[in-house]
Amino acid sequence: MVSFVDAMLQPTDDDEDLLAMQEQTRAARQSIRDIRADLRFYADLLLVGTIYHDDIAMDAGKLGLKSMKASKAEMILIQQTVKVINQ
C-alpha cells in the first residue's frame, strides 16, 4: 500500500504544486533532523500532514509526540517548523 501511494504521489514535470510540497517536506525533515530518533516518526507525521492538509496525520503526529513525552525544546522546534509550513 505504501509503495502504491508513494508511486501515485510522484510528480510529473508539470505538477508544480506537488513539487513544491515535496520541497517543503524535505526542508521540514531537515529542520527536525536533530530531535530524538523515537520522536522523528511522529514529528514527520505531523509535519507532512500539515503540508498535505491531512487532519488525521496531524492528529496522529500530535498524539504520538505527546505519548513519547517530547520535551519542551523539542516541541518548540516542531511547532516553529509547523509555523513556517503554514506561512
PDB file of N, CA, C and O in Angstrom:
ATOM      1  N   MET A   1       0.819  -1.188   0.000  1.00  0.00           N
ATOM      2  CA  MET A   1       0.000   0.000   0.000  1.00  0.00           C
ATOM      3  C   MET A   1       0.866   1.257   0.000  1.00  0.00           C
ATOM      4  O   MET A   1       0.609   2.199  -0.749  1.00  0.00           O
ATOM      5  N   VAL A   2       1.899   1.259   0.852  1.00  0.00           N
ATOM      6  CA  VAL A   2       2.783   2.424   0.928  1.00  0.00           C
ATOM      7  C   VAL A   2       3.439   2.678  -0.418  1.00  0.00           C
ATOM      8  O   VAL A   2       3.521   3.821  -0.867  1.00  0.00           O
ATOM      9  N   SER A   3       3.906   1.617  -1.063  1.00  0.00           N
ATOM     10  CA  SER A   3       4.539   1.764  -2.381  1.00  0.00           C
ATOM     11  C   SER A   3       3.561   2.331  -3.400  1.00  0.00           C
ATOM     12  O   SER A   3       3.932   3.168  -4.223  1.00  0.00           O
ATOM     13  N   PHE A   4       2.320   1.878  -3.346  1.00  0.00           N
ATOM     14  CA  PHE A   4       1.303   2.373  -4.268  1.00  0.00           C
ATOM     15  C   PHE A   4       1.059   3.866  -4.060  1.00  0.00           C
ATOM     16  O   PHE A   4       1.045   4.640  -5.017  1.00  0.00           O
ATOM     17  N   VAL A   5       0.869   4.259  -2.812  1.00  0.00           N
ATOM     18  CA  VAL A   5       0.619   5.676  -2.510  1.00  0.00           C
ATOM     19  C   VAL A   5       1.820   6.513  -2.921  1.00  0.00           C
ATOM     20  O   VAL A   5       1.661   7.582  -3.510  1.00  0.00           O
ATOM     21  N   ASP A   6       3.023   6.030  -2.614  1.00  0.00           N
ATOM     22  CA  ASP A   6       4.229   6.763  -2.987  1.00  0.00           C
ATOM     23  C   ASP A   6       4.309   6.931  -4.502  1.00  0.00           C
ATOM     24  O   ASP A   6       4.635   8.013  -4.990  1.00  0.00           O
ATOM     25  N   ALA A   7       4.015   5.879  -5.238  1.00  0.00           N
ATOM     26  CA  ALA A   7       4.046   5.958  -6.701  1.00  0.00           C
ATOM     27  C   ALA A   7       3.004   6.938  -7.223  1.00  0.00           C
ATOM     28  O   ALA A   7       3.261   7.663  -8.184  1.00  0.00           O
ATOM     29  N   MET A   8       1.838   6.966  -6.602  1.00  0.00           N
ATOM     30  CA  MET A   8       0.781   7.872  -7.042  1.00  0.00           C
ATOM     31  C   MET A   8       1.110   9.330  -6.747  1.00  0.00           C
ATOM     32  O   MET A   8       0.591  10.233  -7.404  1.00  0.00           O
ATOM     33  N   LEU A   9       1.967   9.558  -5.765  1.00  0.00           N
ATOM     34  CA  LEU A   9       2.316  10.927  -5.392  1.00  0.00           C
ATOM     35  C   LEU A   9       3.577  11.437  -6.089  1.00  0.00           C
ATOM     36  O   LEU A   9       4.038  12.544  -5.809  1.00  0.00           O
ATOM     37  N   GLN A  10       4.125  10.643  -6.983  1.00  0.00           N
ATOM     38  CA  GLN A  10       5.311  11.101  -7.707  1.00  0.00           C
ATOM     39  C   GLN A  10       4.899  12.178  -8.702  1.00  0.00           C
ATOM     40  O   GLN A  10       3.961  11.988  -9.475  1.00  0.00           O
ATOM     41  N   PRO A  11       5.600  13.306  -8.682  1.00  0.00           N
ATOM     42  CA  PRO A  11       5.203  14.409  -9.561  1.00  0.00           C
ATOM     43  C   PRO A  11       5.561  14.147 -11.018  1.00  0.00           C
ATOM     44  O   PRO A  11       6.492  13.407 -11.335  1.00  0.00           O
ATOM     45  N   THR A  12       4.803  14.769 -11.872  1.00  0.00           N
ATOM     46  CA  THR A  12       5.175  14.823 -13.276  1.00  0.00           C
ATOM     47  C   THR A  12       5.864  16.156 -13.489  1.00  0.00           C
ATOM     48  O   THR A  12       5.887  16.997 -12.591  1.00  0.00           O
ATOM     49  N   ASP A  13       6.416  16.351 -14.655  1.00  0.00           N
ATOM     50  CA  ASP A  13       7.155  17.591 -14.915  1.00  0.00           C
ATOM     51  C   ASP A  13       6.293  18.841 -14.781  1.00  0.00           C
ATOM     52  O   ASP A  13       6.809  19.922 -14.495  1.00  0.00           O
ATOM     53  N   ASP A  14       4.998  18.704 -14.984  1.00  0.00           N
ATOM     54  CA  ASP A  14       4.119  19.868 -14.949  1.00  0.00           C
ATOM     55  C   ASP A  14       3.334  19.986 -13.649  1.00  0.00           C
ATOM     56  O   ASP A  14       2.378  20.759 -13.584  1.00  0.00           O
ATOM     57  N   ASP A  15       3.708  19.249 -12.624  1.00  0.00           N
ATOM     58  CA  ASP A  15       2.984  19.262 -11.353  1.00  0.00           C
ATOM     59  C   ASP A  15       3.730  20.124 -10.330  1.00  0.00           C
ATOM     60  O   ASP A  15       4.360  19.608  -9.407  1.00  0.00           O
ATOM     61  N   GLU A  16       3.649  21.426 -10.508  1.00  0.00           N
ATOM     62  CA  GLU A  16       4.395  22.356  -9.666  1.00  0.00           C
ATOM     63  C   GLU A  16       3.955  22.325  -8.205  1.00  0.00           C
ATOM     64  O   GLU A  16       4.788  22.477  -7.311  1.00  0.00           O
ATOM     65  N   ASP A  17       2.666  22.132  -7.946  1.00  0.00           N
ATOM     66  CA  ASP A  17       2.182  22.094  -6.565  1.00  0.00           C
ATOM     67  C   ASP A  17       2.781  20.926  -5.806  1.00  0.00           C
ATOM     68  O   ASP A  17       3.229  21.081  -4.669  1.00  0.00           O
ATOM     69  N   LEU A  18       2.790  19.755  -6.432  1.00  0.00           N
ATOM     70  CA  LEU A  18       3.343  18.578  -5.774  1.00  0.00           C
ATOM     71  C   LEU A  18       4.852  18.719  -5.584  1.00  0.00           C
ATOM     72  O   LEU A  18       5.389  18.315  -4.553  1.00  0.00           O
ATOM     73  N   LEU A  19       5.527  19.281  -6.563  1.00  0.00           N
ATOM     74  CA  LEU A  19       6.965  19.515  -6.415  1.00  0.00           C
ATOM     75  C   LEU A  19       7.245  20.467  -5.257  1.00  0.00           C
ATOM     76  O   LEU A  19       8.203  20.272  -4.509  1.00  0.00           O
ATOM     77  N   ALA A  20       6.419  21.488  -5.108  1.00  0.00           N
ATOM     78  CA  ALA A  20       6.585  22.435  -4.000  1.00  0.00           C
ATOM     79  C   ALA A  20       6.342  21.742  -2.665  1.00  0.00           C
ATOM     80  O   ALA A  20       7.065  21.988  -1.699  1.00  0.00           O
ATOM     81  N   MET A  21       5.328  20.876  -2.601  1.00  0.00           N
ATOM     82  CA  MET A  21       5.051  20.139  -1.367  1.00  0.00           C
ATOM     83  C   MET A  21       6.207  19.204  -1.017  1.00  0.00           C
ATOM     84  O   MET A  21       6.563  19.062   0.152  1.00  0.00           O
ATOM     85  N   GLN A  22       6.786  18.575  -2.024  1.00  0.00           N
ATOM     86  CA  GLN A  22       7.919  17.691  -1.769  1.00  0.00           C
ATOM     87  C   GLN A  22       9.120  18.482  -1.268  1.00  0.00           C
ATOM     88  O   GLN A  22       9.853  18.002  -0.403  1.00  0.00           O
ATOM     89  N   GLU A  23       9.331  19.666  -1.788  1.00  0.00           N
ATOM     90  CA  GLU A  23      10.433  20.509  -1.308  1.00  0.00           C
ATOM     91  C   GLU A  23      10.168  20.960   0.127  1.00  0.00           C
ATOM     92  O   GLU A  23      11.086  20.985   0.947  1.00  0.00           O
ATOM     93  N   GLN A  24       8.927  21.314   0.434  1.00  0.00           N
ATOM     94  CA  GLN A  24       8.569  21.666   1.810  1.00  0.00           C
ATOM     95  C   GLN A  24       8.815  20.495   2.744  1.00  0.00           C
ATOM     96  O   GLN A  24       9.314  20.678   3.855  1.00  0.00           O
ATOM     97  N   THR A  25       8.469  19.294   2.301  1.00  0.00           N
ATOM     98  CA  THR A  25       8.683  18.090   3.106  1.00  0.00           C
ATOM     99  C   THR A  25      10.165  17.890   3.372  1.00  0.00           C
ATOM    100  O   THR A  25      10.559  17.605   4.503  1.00  0.00           O
ATOM    101  N   ARG A  26      10.989  18.036   2.345  1.00  0.00           N
ATOM    102  CA  ARG A  26      12.433  17.885   2.507  1.00  0.00           C
ATOM    103  C   ARG A  26      12.970  18.886   3.515  1.00  0.00           C
ATOM    104  O   ARG A  26      13.757  18.521   4.388  1.00  0.00           O
ATOM    105  N   ALA A  27      12.557  20.142   3.405  1.00  0.00           N
ATOM    106  CA  ALA A  27      13.024  21.192   4.317  1.00  0.00           C
ATOM    107  C   ALA A  27      12.533  20.937   5.746  1.00  0.00           C
ATOM    108  O   ALA A  27      13.283  21.133   6.703  1.00  0.00           O
ATOM    109  N   ALA A  28      11.286  20.505   5.891  1.00  0.00           N
ATOM    110  CA  ALA A  28      10.742  20.235   7.226  1.00  0.00           C
ATOM    111  C   ALA A  28      11.494  19.082   7.885  1.00  0.00           C
ATOM    112  O   ALA A  28      11.817  19.146   9.071  1.00  0.00           O
ATOM    113  N   ARG A  29      11.770  18.042   7.128  1.00  0.00           N
ATOM    114  CA  ARG A  29      12.515  16.905   7.675  1.00  0.00           C
ATOM    115  C   ARG A  29      13.931  17.317   8.069  1.00  0.00           C
ATOM    116  O   ARG A  29      14.472  16.840   9.067  1.00  0.00           O
ATOM    117  N   GLN A  30      14.513  18.190   7.293  1.00  0.00           N
ATOM    118  CA  GLN A  30      15.852  18.682   7.614  1.00  0.00           C
ATOM    119  C   GLN A  30      15.832  19.461   8.934  1.00  0.00           C
ATOM    120  O   GLN A  30      16.780  19.378   9.715  1.00  0.00           O
ATOM    121  N   SER A  31      14.770  20.205   9.181  1.00  0.00           N
ATOM    122  CA  SER A  31      14.698  21.024  10.389  1.00  0.00           C
ATOM    123  C   SER A  31      14.566  20.198  11.665  1.00  0.00           C
ATOM    124  O   SER A  31      14.907  20.676  12.747  1.00  0.00           O
ATOM    125  N   ILE A  32      14.072  18.959  11.549  1.00  0.00           N
ATOM    126  CA  ILE A  32      13.901  18.118  12.742  1.00  0.00           C
ATOM    127  C   ILE A  32      14.957  17.018  12.830  1.00  0.00           C
ATOM    128  O   ILE A  32      14.823  16.100  13.639  1.00  0.00           O
ATOM    129  N   ARG A  33      15.976  17.094  12.032  1.00  0.00           N
ATOM    130  CA  ARG A  33      16.976  16.022  11.963  1.00  0.00           C
ATOM    131  C   ARG A  33      17.681  15.771  13.296  1.00  0.00           C
ATOM    132  O   ARG A  33      18.192  14.673  13.517  1.00  0.00           O
ATOM    133  N   ASP A  34      17.719  16.760  14.186  1.00  0.00           N
ATOM    134  CA  ASP A  34      18.461  16.612  15.435  1.00  0.00           C
ATOM    135  C   ASP A  34      17.600  16.194  16.628  1.00  0.00           C
ATOM    136  O   ASP A  34      18.121  16.048  17.734  1.00  0.00           O
ATOM    137  N   ILE A  35      16.297  15.999  16.430  1.00  0.00           N
ATOM    138  CA  ILE A  35      15.494  15.549  17.574  1.00  0.00           C
ATOM    139  C   ILE A  35      15.685  14.041  17.762  1.00  0.00           C
ATOM    140  O   ILE A  35      16.197  13.351  16.880  1.00  0.00           O
ATOM    141  N   ARG A  36      15.273  13.560  18.901  1.00  0.00           N
ATOM    142  CA  ARG A  36      15.410  12.133  19.213  1.00  0.00           C
ATOM    143  C   ARG A  36      14.812  11.273  18.106  1.00  0.00           C
ATOM    144  O   ARG A  36      13.769  11.597  17.538  1.00  0.00           O
ATOM    145  N   ALA A  37      15.489  10.182  17.818  1.00  0.00           N
ATOM    146  CA  ALA A  37      15.042   9.290  16.744  1.00  0.00           C
ATOM    147  C   ALA A  37      13.631   8.756  16.985  1.00  0.00           C
ATOM    148  O   ALA A  37      12.854   8.608  16.042  1.00  0.00           O
ATOM    149  N   ASP A  38      13.300   8.466  18.248  1.00  0.00           N
ATOM    150  CA  ASP A  38      11.975   7.912  18.534  1.00  0.00           C
ATOM    151  C   ASP A  38      10.848   8.934  18.339  1.00  0.00           C
ATOM    152  O   ASP A  38       9.679   8.559  18.258  1.00  0.00           O
ATOM    153  N   LEU A  39      11.194  10.205  18.266  1.00  0.00           N
ATOM    154  CA  LEU A  39      10.186  11.244  18.026  1.00  0.00           C
ATOM    155  C   LEU A  39      10.051  11.598  16.556  1.00  0.00           C
ATOM    156  O   LEU A  39       9.020  12.119  16.130  1.00  0.00           O
ATOM    157  N   ARG A  40      11.088  11.316  15.779  1.00  0.00           N
ATOM    158  CA  ARG A  40      11.116  11.764  14.387  1.00  0.00           C
ATOM    159  C   ARG A  40       9.935  11.248  13.576  1.00  0.00           C
ATOM    160  O   ARG A  40       9.396  11.978  12.745  1.00  0.00           O
ATOM    161  N   PHE A  41       9.524  10.011  13.801  1.00  0.00           N
ATOM    162  CA  PHE A  41       8.383   9.461  13.061  1.00  0.00           C
ATOM    163  C   PHE A  41       7.128  10.303  13.309  1.00  0.00           C
ATOM    164  O   PHE A  41       6.424  10.671  12.368  1.00  0.00           O
ATOM    165  N   TYR A  42       6.858  10.603  14.572  1.00  0.00           N
ATOM    166  CA  TYR A  42       5.645  11.358  14.914  1.00  0.00           C
ATOM    167  C   TYR A  42       5.743  12.809  14.462  1.00  0.00           C
ATOM    168  O   TYR A  42       4.757  13.393  14.013  1.00  0.00           O
ATOM    169  N   ALA A  43       6.929  13.386  14.581  1.00  0.00           N
ATOM    170  CA  ALA A  43       7.118  14.759  14.095  1.00  0.00           C
ATOM    171  C   ALA A  43       6.929  14.799  12.583  1.00  0.00           C
ATOM    172  O   ALA A  43       6.289  15.707  12.054  1.00  0.00           O
ATOM    173  N   ASP A  44       7.490  13.809  11.890  1.00  0.00           N
ATOM    174  CA  ASP A  44       7.344  13.729  10.443  1.00  0.00           C
ATOM    175  C   ASP A  44       5.874  13.575  10.061  1.00  0.00           C
ATOM    176  O   ASP A  44       5.413  14.196   9.104  1.00  0.00           O
ATOM    177  N   LEU A  45       5.153  12.770  10.788  1.00  0.00           N
ATOM    178  CA  LEU A  45       3.728  12.577  10.534  1.00  0.00           C
ATOM    179  C   LEU A  45       2.977  13.901  10.677  1.00  0.00           C
ATOM    180  O   LEU A  45       2.133  14.234   9.846  1.00  0.00           O
ATOM    181  N   LEU A  46       3.283  14.642  11.723  1.00  0.00           N
ATOM    182  CA  LEU A  46       2.646  15.945  11.933  1.00  0.00           C
ATOM    183  C   LEU A  46       3.018  16.927  10.829  1.00  0.00           C
ATOM    184  O   LEU A  46       2.149  17.609  10.286  1.00  0.00           O
ATOM    185  N   LEU A  47       4.293  17.004  10.496  1.00  0.00           N
ATOM    186  CA  LEU A  47       4.749  17.982   9.506  1.00  0.00           C
ATOM    187  C   LEU A  47       4.236  17.662   8.106  1.00  0.00           C
ATOM    188  O   LEU A  47       3.742  18.549   7.410  1.00  0.00           O
ATOM    189  N   VAL A  48       4.348  16.415   7.694  1.00  0.00           N
ATOM    190  CA  VAL A  48       3.865  16.047   6.359  1.00  0.00           C
ATOM    191  C   VAL A  48       2.347  16.159   6.306  1.00  0.00           C
ATOM    192  O   VAL A  48       1.792  16.565   5.285  1.00  0.00           O
ATOM    193  N   GLY A  49       1.679  15.808   7.385  1.00  0.00           N
ATOM    194  CA  GLY A  49       0.233  16.003   7.453  1.00  0.00           C
ATOM    195  C   GLY A  49      -0.147  17.466   7.294  1.00  0.00           C
ATOM    196  O   GLY A  49      -1.138  17.791   6.640  1.00  0.00           O
ATOM    197  N   THR A  50       0.643  18.346   7.894  1.00  0.00           N
ATOM    198  CA  THR A  50       0.401  19.787   7.767  1.00  0.00           C
ATOM    199  C   THR A  50       0.585  20.226   6.317  1.00  0.00           C
ATOM    200  O   THR A  50      -0.232  20.976   5.781  1.00  0.00           O
ATOM    201  N   ILE A  51       1.652  19.763   5.690  1.00  0.00           N
ATOM    202  CA  ILE A  51       1.931  20.152   4.302  1.00  0.00           C
ATOM    203  C   ILE A  51       0.816  19.688   3.363  1.00  0.00           C
ATOM    204  O   ILE A  51       0.405  20.430   2.471  1.00  0.00           O
ATOM    205  N   TYR A  52       0.330  18.459   3.565  1.00  0.00           N
ATOM    206  CA  TYR A  52      -0.691  17.887   2.687  1.00  0.00           C
ATOM    207  C   TYR A  52      -2.119  18.138   3.187  1.00  0.00           C
ATOM    208  O   TYR A  52      -3.079  17.619   2.617  1.00  0.00           O
ATOM    209  N   HIS A  53      -2.253  18.931   4.247  1.00  0.00           N
ATOM    210  CA  HIS A  53      -3.574  19.266   4.806  1.00  0.00           C
ATOM    211  C   HIS A  53      -4.349  18.008   5.198  1.00  0.00           C
ATOM    212  O   HIS A  53      -5.532  17.868   4.889  1.00  0.00           O
ATOM    213  N   ASP A  54      -3.658  17.099   5.884  1.00  0.00           N
ATOM    214  CA  ASP A  54      -4.230  15.817   6.307  1.00  0.00           C
ATOM    215  C   ASP A  54      -4.440  15.857   7.821  1.00  0.00           C
ATOM    216  O   ASP A  54      -3.511  15.635   8.598  1.00  0.00           O
ATOM    217  N   ASP A  55      -5.679  16.143   8.222  1.00  0.00           N
ATOM    218  CA  ASP A  55      -6.001  16.290   9.645  1.00  0.00           C
ATOM    219  C   ASP A  55      -5.739  15.008  10.439  1.00  0.00           C
ATOM    220  O   ASP A  55      -5.321  15.080  11.595  1.00  0.00           O
ATOM    221  N   ILE A  56      -5.974  13.861   9.853  1.00  0.00           N
ATOM    222  CA  ILE A  56      -5.763  12.594  10.559  1.00  0.00           C
ATOM    223  C   ILE A  56      -4.280  12.400  10.859  1.00  0.00           C
ATOM    224  O   ILE A  56      -3.919  12.022  11.973  1.00  0.00           O
ATOM    225  N   ALA A  57      -3.423  12.654   9.879  1.00  0.00           N
ATOM    226  CA  ALA A  57      -1.979  12.526  10.096  1.00  0.00           C
ATOM    227  C   ALA A  57      -1.500  13.539  11.137  1.00  0.00           C
ATOM    228  O   ALA A  57      -0.664  13.224  11.984  1.00  0.00           O
ATOM    229  N   MET A  58      -2.035  14.743  11.065  1.00  0.00           N
ATOM    230  CA  MET A  58      -1.641  15.771  12.035  1.00  0.00           C
ATOM    231  C   MET A  58      -2.030  15.335  13.449  1.00  0.00           C
ATOM    232  O   MET A  58      -1.214  15.426  14.367  1.00  0.00           O
ATOM    233  N   ASP A  59      -3.252  14.868  13.632  1.00  0.00           N
ATOM    234  CA  ASP A  59      -3.703  14.421  14.960  1.00  0.00           C
ATOM    235  C   ASP A  59      -2.866  13.242  15.456  1.00  0.00           C
ATOM    236  O   ASP A  59      -2.492  13.192  16.628  1.00  0.00           O
ATOM    237  N   ALA A  60      -2.573  12.292  14.560  1.00  0.00           N
ATOM    238  CA  ALA A  60      -1.759  11.129  14.953  1.00  0.00           C
ATOM    239  C   ALA A  60      -0.359  11.569  15.368  1.00  0.00           C
ATOM    240  O   ALA A  60       0.193  11.059  16.343  1.00  0.00           O
ATOM    241  N   GLY A  61       0.210  12.507  14.636  1.00  0.00           N
ATOM    242  CA  GLY A  61       1.532  13.018  14.996  1.00  0.00           C
ATOM    243  C   GLY A  61       1.531  13.699  16.354  1.00  0.00           C
ATOM    244  O   GLY A  61       2.436  13.488  17.161  1.00  0.00           O
ATOM    245  N   LYS A  62       0.522  14.511  16.604  1.00  0.00           N
ATOM    246  CA  LYS A  62       0.419  15.199  17.900  1.00  0.00           C
ATOM    247  C   LYS A  62       0.269  14.206  19.046  1.00  0.00           C
ATOM    248  O   LYS A  62       0.915  14.344  20.085  1.00  0.00           O
ATOM    249  N   LEU A  63      -0.588  13.204  18.853  1.00  0.00           N
ATOM    250  CA  LEU A  63      -0.789  12.195  19.900  1.00  0.00           C
ATOM    251  C   LEU A  63       0.496  11.391  20.144  1.00  0.00           C
ATOM    252  O   LEU A  63       0.838  11.084  21.286  1.00  0.00           O
ATOM    253  N   GLY A  64       1.192  11.060  19.069  1.00  0.00           N
ATOM    254  CA  GLY A  64       2.445  10.327  19.211  1.00  0.00           C
ATOM    255  C   GLY A  64       3.497  11.125  19.951  1.00  0.00           C
ATOM    256  O   GLY A  64       4.203  10.586  20.804  1.00  0.00           O
ATOM    257  N   LEU A  65       3.609  12.408  19.632  1.00  0.00           N
ATOM    258  CA  LEU A  65       4.584  13.264  20.318  1.00  0.00           C
ATOM    259  C   LEU A  65       4.254  13.363  21.802  1.00  0.00           C
ATOM    260  O   LEU A  65       5.143  13.358  22.654  1.00  0.00           O
ATOM    261  N   LYS A  66       2.965  13.453  22.092  1.00  0.00           N
ATOM    262  CA  LYS A  66       2.546  13.520  23.493  1.00  0.00           C
ATOM    263  C   LYS A  66       2.852  12.208  24.215  1.00  0.00           C
ATOM    264  O   LYS A  66       3.369  12.218  25.332  1.00  0.00           O
ATOM    265  N   SER A  67       2.536  11.096  23.584  1.00  0.00           N
ATOM    266  CA  SER A  67       2.747   9.800  24.233  1.00  0.00           C
ATOM    267  C   SER A  67       4.234   9.482  24.408  1.00  0.00           C
ATOM    268  O   SER A  67       4.607   8.754  25.329  1.00  0.00           O
ATOM    269  N   MET A  68       5.082  10.021  23.533  1.00  0.00           N
ATOM    270  CA  MET A  68       6.519   9.789  23.642  1.00  0.00           C
ATOM    271  C   MET A  68       7.203  10.822  24.543  1.00  0.00           C
ATOM    272  O   MET A  68       8.423  10.815  24.712  1.00  0.00           O
ATOM    273  N   LYS A  69       6.381  11.712  25.116  1.00  0.00           N
ATOM    274  CA  LYS A  69       6.869  12.726  26.058  1.00  0.00           C
ATOM    275  C   LYS A  69       7.972  13.603  25.459  1.00  0.00           C
ATOM    276  O   LYS A  69       9.073  13.715  25.998  1.00  0.00           O
ATOM    277  N   ALA A  70       7.633  14.218  24.327  1.00  0.00           N
ATOM    278  CA  ALA A  70       8.561  15.157  23.704  1.00  0.00           C
ATOM    279  C   ALA A  70       8.854  16.283  24.685  1.00  0.00           C
ATOM    280  O   ALA A  70       7.952  16.777  25.361  1.00  0.00           O
ATOM    281  N   SER A  71      10.104  16.682  24.759  1.00  0.00           N
ATOM    282  CA  SER A  71      10.488  17.761  25.676  1.00  0.00           C
ATOM    283  C   SER A  71       9.942  19.094  25.177  1.00  0.00           C
ATOM    284  O   SER A  71       9.505  19.222  24.033  1.00  0.00           O
ATOM    285  N   LYS A  72       9.980  20.074  26.059  1.00  0.00           N
ATOM    286  CA  LYS A  72       9.513  21.413  25.691  1.00  0.00           C
ATOM    287  C   LYS A  72      10.333  21.961  24.526  1.00  0.00           C
ATOM    288  O   LYS A  72       9.777  22.544  23.595  1.00  0.00           O
ATOM    289  N   ALA A  73      11.643  21.779  24.572  1.00  0.00           N
ATOM    290  CA  ALA A  73      12.524  22.272  23.498  1.00  0.00           C
ATOM    291  C   ALA A  73      12.210  21.578  22.171  1.00  0.00           C
ATOM    292  O   ALA A  73      12.198  22.218  21.120  1.00  0.00           O
ATOM    293  N   GLU A  74      11.957  20.267  22.224  1.00  0.00           N
ATOM    294  CA  GLU A  74      11.614  19.535  21.002  1.00  0.00           C
ATOM    295  C   GLU A  74      10.285  20.026  20.433  1.00  0.00           C
ATOM    296  O   GLU A  74      10.148  20.202  19.223  1.00  0.00           O
ATOM    297  N   MET A  75       9.315  20.243  21.307  1.00  0.00           N
ATOM    298  CA  MET A  75       8.015  20.720  20.838  1.00  0.00           C
ATOM    299  C   MET A  75       8.113  22.126  20.252  1.00  0.00           C
ATOM    300  O   MET A  75       7.433  22.437  19.274  1.00  0.00           O
ATOM    301  N   ILE A  76       8.940  22.965  20.834  1.00  0.00           N
ATOM    302  CA  ILE A  76       9.127  24.319  20.287  1.00  0.00           C
ATOM    303  C   ILE A  76       9.687  24.232  18.879  1.00  0.00           C
ATOM    304  O   ILE A  76       9.207  24.921  17.978  1.00  0.00           O
ATOM    305  N   LEU A  77      10.699  23.391  18.676  1.00  0.00           N
ATOM    306  CA  LEU A  77      11.290  23.223  17.346  1.00  0.00           C
ATOM    307  C   LEU A  77      10.251  22.730  16.347  1.00  0.00           C
ATOM    308  O   LEU A  77      10.169  23.241  15.230  1.00  0.00           O
ATOM    309  N   ILE A  78       9.468  21.748  16.741  1.00  0.00           N
ATOM    310  CA  ILE A  78       8.447  21.196  15.849  1.00  0.00           C
ATOM    311  C   ILE A  78       7.369  22.240  15.561  1.00  0.00           C
ATOM    312  O   ILE A  78       6.942  22.388  14.416  1.00  0.00           O
ATOM    313  N   GLN A  79       6.930  22.959  16.585  1.00  0.00           N
ATOM    314  CA  GLN A  79       5.902  23.989  16.394  1.00  0.00           C
ATOM    315  C   GLN A  79       6.406  25.126  15.511  1.00  0.00           C
ATOM    316  O   GLN A  79       5.646  25.677  14.715  1.00  0.00           O
ATOM    317  N   GLN A  80       7.685  25.480  15.647  1.00  0.00           N
ATOM    318  CA  GLN A  80       8.254  26.509  14.769  1.00  0.00           C
ATOM    319  C   GLN A  80       8.258  26.041  13.316  1.00  0.00           C
ATOM    320  O   GLN A  80       7.998  26.829  12.405  1.00  0.00           O
ATOM    321  N   THR A  81       8.547  24.782  13.104  1.00  0.00           N
ATOM    322  CA  THR A  81       8.536  24.224  11.749  1.00  0.00           C
ATOM    323  C   THR A  81       7.122  24.235  11.183  1.00  0.00           C
ATOM    324  O   THR A  81       6.931  24.543  10.006  1.00  0.00           O
ATOM    325  N   VAL A  82       6.131  23.905  12.000  1.00  0.00           N
ATOM    326  CA  VAL A  82       4.737  23.966  11.559  1.00  0.00           C
ATOM    327  C   VAL A  82       4.374  25.400  11.174  1.00  0.00           C
ATOM    328  O   VAL A  82       3.693  25.611  10.170  1.00  0.00           O
ATOM    329  N   LYS A  83       4.812  26.377  11.945  1.00  0.00           N
ATOM    330  CA  LYS A  83       4.520  27.779  11.627  1.00  0.00           C
ATOM    331  C   LYS A  83       5.118  28.174  10.275  1.00  0.00           C
ATOM    332  O   LYS A  83       4.478  28.878   9.494  1.00  0.00           O
ATOM    333  N   VAL A  84       6.344  27.720   9.998  1.00  0.00           N
ATOM    334  CA  VAL A  84       6.975  28.022   8.715  1.00  0.00           C
ATOM    335  C   VAL A  84       6.182  27.397   7.574  1.00  0.00           C
ATOM    336  O   VAL A  84       5.997  28.020   6.529  1.00  0.00           O
ATOM    337  N   ILE A  85       5.718  26.180   7.772  1.00  0.00           N
ATOM    338  CA  ILE A  85       4.913  25.495   6.755  1.00  0.00           C
ATOM    339  C   ILE A  85       3.635  26.274   6.475  1.00  0.00           C
ATOM    340  O   ILE A  85       3.224  26.407   5.322  1.00  0.00           O
ATOM    341  N   ASN A  86       3.011  26.786   7.520  1.00  0.00           N
ATOM    342  CA  ASN A  86       1.719  27.464   7.369  1.00  0.00           C
ATOM    343  C   ASN A  86       1.817  28.884   6.833  1.00  0.00           C
ATOM    344  O   ASN A  86       0.792  29.522   6.596  1.00  0.00           O
ATOM    345  N   GLN A  87       3.002  29.381   6.641  1.00  0.00           N
ATOM    346  CA  GLN A  87       3.141  30.758   6.119  1.00  0.00           C
ATOM    347  C   GLN A  87       2.857  30.834   4.644  1.00  0.00           C
ATOM    348  O   GLN A  87       2.930  31.913   4.055  1.00  0.00           O
TER     349      GLN A  87
END
